[in-house]
Amino acid sequence: MNIFSNNFFNYTNFQTYFIGSILFFSCICCHTQDKKQQDHVDSSAPKNLIQPEMVFVPGGIFFMGAAMQSNTHDAQPFHKVVVNPFLMDATEVTNAQFSTFVNSTGYITLAEKAVNWNEMRKMLAPGTPKPADEDLQPGSLVFSPPATSVPLTNHGNWWLWVKGANWKHPDGLGSSIVGKENFPVVHIAYEDAAAYAKWAGKRLPTEAEWEFAARNGIEKTEYSWGAQLKPNGKYMANYFQGNFPHHNTGEDGFIGLAPVKSFSPNIYGLYDMIGNVWELCSDFYVVENFYVSCHTGIEKNPKGPNKTADPTDPYAIKHVAKGGSYLCSDEYCSNYKPSGRQGTAYDSGMSHTGFRCVKDTTINQPSKTK
């Protein structure tokens, strides 16, 4: 049953409304677009800010998808894809980099704006009543681990809608990114990421480009670095250890977000392609995107479907997010792998979602410096 049935407001409070809707990937955090702001961010970024952060990814033919998945089937089966060479940000976009963008343009993210009910209701089942105005104030979803073990069937047990939470205040008012300039920026909605990319003279990656880069030149392995999650007992990425969601032991060295470059880069010089934060891609999300019948030959530079298709959430507009996050656990979400994917509502930010950018290139190999 869709969570926004007409008797939905039998739930105890609006917080449950936000948590349930976004975490079933419904698109509810609709905000007013500012045309002047969008025009303003079209200006070019300083070239010396952008280029040094990118690395060359050679492109080529690879097997995209998965042979099997533990919790979903939306990446099956393996199928051949070819992508052209491209440049990619070496790291997830950081708080410092996003701050430069905001300071240069005056951009205001979706999480910093009040929810626009007229836009929001377009994404909800007909007849859904309007919430109280105080419940439409700016905010975002923050991971809030419970004190004890809880059923894993209710996302609301560990996600909390926090008014005032945004990229500058990741845990809500009173929190800060001071001292976390080198951490990935979070609470970023799709259009926030797209605006940054446009300003920087870049774009968001396609899912195929992102997965090619994450596969690290290794064919058909479950993990980016090979067949084993912890080769020789070594942690290769930032994800959740312990009892999800209430007890993270931090065996990988981190509880929560990690600074970028906390783990070794892959063969292309890319850091943290797996774990830390989910990374937004340009493709629309379809639940069953990889039927065998859809892949009869080699796909060339696929850009995904032309619209969202999720039978469990028919009103939402979603884009693909890849690679898992610091919340992926073998007990709950084992998406710390190149094939890991989920649909993310286009106008919703969360405390485990970020992005990195790519740029087209005409070169076929890195230039050699003398």
N, C-alpha and C positions, 0 to 999 in steps of 0.2 A: 504493500500500500504506500502511496506517495505520502511523505511526511507532511505535506501541505494539504491534506484533505480538509473538508469544511469543518470538521470537528477538531481541527488541530489545536485550537486555543483552549482545549481541555487540559493541555500541559500546564504545569504550575506557574511558569513565568516566561518572560520573553528571552531570558538568557538561554533556556532550553531550546527555544525557537531558533536563535542564531546558531548554537552549537550543532543541533541536529541538522539544520538545513545546509550549512556550509560543509559539514563533515560527511554528509551524503552527497556532497559536491553539487548542491543547489546553488544557484546564483542569486544571492539576496542582498549583497552589500552594494547596491546600485547608487551611484553618486552623480551629482550634476557635473557635466563636462563644461569646462571653461574654454571656449574657442580662442580667446586671446592668449590663454596660457599655452594651448597647443601650437599656435602660431609662433609664440615666443621661443619655444624649445627647438624650432627648426634650425636655429643658427648652428654653425659648425663649432666643434670643440677644438681646443688647442691641439695641434698635431703632436706636439711633444708629450702631451698627456696620454694620448691614446696608443700610438704605435709600439712603444717599448713593452707594453703589457701583453702583446700578442705573440703567438707562436705559429709556425707553419704546420699544417696538417695536410699530408700529401694526397688524400683521397684515394679512391680505387674501388675494387669490387670486394664485397664482404658478405658474410651471412648475418643478416639482421634478425632479431627475434630470440626465441628460446625453444628448446626441446620440451621442457616442462617447467611448470611454475608451482610453487607450494601453496599459494593463496589465491591466485587469479589465473585466467587463461587468455588475457588480452594481448600477450606478446607472442603467442604461438601461431604458426610454427616458424622454424628457420626458413628464410627465403633470401635469394640473392638480390643485392642492391649495389649500385655504383654511385659514388658521389665524386664531384669535382674537387680539386684542391681548394683549401680555404685557410684563412687565418682565424685563430680563436684566442680569446682571452686566456692567459695562462692560469688565472684564478677566477673564482667567483667574484663578482663585483663587490667591492668592500664598502664599508661605511665611509671611509675617506673619499673614495672615488665618487660615491653617490652624493656626498656632501659637496664636492666640487661642482657637480651638475646642478644641484639645487641652488647653491650660492651664485652660480653663473646665470641661472634662468629664472629663479623665483618659483620653480615648480612646486606644486602641492600634491602629495600623493593621495590616492583614494582613501586610505585609512585616516587621513587628516580632515576629511570632509564629512559633513552630516549625510546620512543616508537619504536619498531622494525616493520617496514613496511612489511617485508616479512611474519612475523607472523600475523600481524594485518589484512592483506588482505584475509587471510584464513577464517576469520570470517565475511567478507563482501560480498555483492552481486557481482557476476562476473562483471568486467568492471568498478568497482569503482576506480576513479583516485587517484593517490598518492597525499597527501597534501604536502604543502611546508615543507622543513626540519625544519624551525623555529617553525612550528606548531606541531612537533613531539618531543618536548622537555619534560623533566620530569614535572609532575604536577598531579593534581587530581581535583575532583569536590567539590566545597565549597558552602554550603547554603548561599545565599546572598539575604536577604529579600528586596523586592522593597519598595519604599517609600509610594506607594498608592495601592489600590485594583487593582488586575489584573485578567484576565480570568484564571480559573484553568485548562484549557485545554492545556496549553503550559508550560511544565516543565522548559523551558528556562527562564521563568519569574522570577524564584527564585534560579536557579542553575547556577553557573559560573565556567567555567574551568579556574583554576588558576595555572599558571606555578610556580613551586617551592613549591606548597602545598604538604605536606606529613605528616607523623605522628609526626615529630619534629617541623614542621611549619604548623599547622592545618589550618591557614587562609592564607597561602602563605608566601613568604620571608618577614622577619621582624616580623612575629609572633613567638611565643615560647610556650613551655610547662613548662617553669620555673614557679613554684608555682602551677602547675596543675599535679603534680606527682600522685595524687590520683584520677585523672579523667580517664575514659576509653580511651584506645588508639583507634584512628580512622585512616581513610585512609589506611586501611589494606585490601589487596586483599586475596583471598582464599588461595593461596599458601604461603603467609606470615603467615597467621594464622596456616596453617598446619605445616610450618617449626618450628614455636614457639612451637607448641604442641609436635612435635617429639623431639625437644631438651629437653623439660621438662619431657619427659617420659610419655606423655599423648596423647590424640587424640581429635579431634573435636567431639561433640556429634552428634548422629543421630537425625533426626527431632523428632522421637518418644520419645527418651530419654529426649530431651529438653522439649517437650510438657508435658511429665509426670511430670517433675520437676516443670514446671511453673503452672501446674494445682493445686498444693498445697493441694493435697488430697481431692479435692472437685469435685464431678461428674457433668459434663454437664453444668457448669455455664459459662456465657459469659466472665466473668472477672476472673482473677486469685484468687481474694479474695471473689467472690460471684456474685450475680445477679446485683448489683448496681455499676455504675462507681465510684461514690463518696458516699460511705456509711456514713450516718450522716454528709454529707457535707465535708468529709475528702478526700484530695487528696492522692492517694496510689502509684502514680508513676509519673515520669517526662514525660509529653507530652505537646502538644501545646494548650494553651487557647487563646481565642480572635479571631481575624479575620485573617485566614490563607490566604497568607503567610506573610502579611506585618505588622501585629500588634499582637505580643505575649504579653499578659498581665502579664504572669509569676505568675499567681495565685497559682500555685503549689510550688512557691518559687524559680523557676529557669527559666531563658531565655537562651536557648541553653543547652549544656551539664551540667550535675550535677556530683559532685564527687560521687564515689561509696559509698554505705552505707548511702545515703541521706534519704532513706525511710526504713521502718521496714522490716526485713527479713520474708520470709515465714516459714512454719512449718519445713522445712528441714534446715533452716539457710542460704538460698540463697537470695541474695540482687539483686534488679533491674532486675528481669527476664522480667518485662514488662516495656516498654519505655526506655528512655535514649539513647541507641543505638540498632539498629538491630544486631542480633547475628548470625554469620555464623554457619551452620550445614554441615555435611558431605554429605547429600543426594543431588543427582542431582534434579533439579527442573522440574516438569511437571505441566503445567497450570491446566489441569483437572485430578488431581492425585487421586481423591477419589470418583470415580464412585461406586454406590452401587454394581454393578455387579463384581467389583474387590474385594469385601470384603464379602466373603461367610462364613467365620469363624473367629476365633481369630488369629490375626497375631502375630507371635512370633519374637521379636527383629527385626522388619523390618529395612532395610537399604536403602530403597528408590529404584527408578527405576535405570536401568543400563545406561541411558543416558538422556540428556535434551530433552524435547519436548515442544516447544512453537510455535504454528503456526504463531503468529504475529512477531516472531523473529527467523527464522529457522536456522540461522548461528551461533547463540550464544551458548556458553557453560555456564550454570548457576548452582549455588548451592542454596539451600534453606537458607533464612535468616528468623529469627523468632522474634516475640515479639514487633515489632514496635520501635519507637524512639521518641526523643524529638520533632520531626516534625509531629507526628501523631495528627490529629485534627478531631473533629466530623464533620467539614465542608469538609474534604478532604480525610484523610487516618485514619480510625478509627481502626487501627490494634493493639491497645494497649490491647491485650488479648492473651491468650495461643494459640488460633488457628491462630492468625495473622501470615501471611507468605508472602514472595515474592521471586522472583528469582533474584539473584545477579550474574552478569557476573564474571567468575572465576578470571579474572585478572584485576579487577577494584576496586578501593577504593573510598570511599566517606566520607564526614565529619559527617555522622550519622550511620556509620557501624563499628562494633567491633566484639568481640567474647569472649567466655570463653571455657574452656577445661573440659574434663571428663577423667576418668581412670577406667578401669575394676577392680572389686574386687570380691573375692570369699567368703567374709563374708556375712551373711544374716542380721546382725544387728550391730550397732555400738559397739565397744569394750568399756567396762566400766573401767574407771580409778579408782584406789584405793587411 
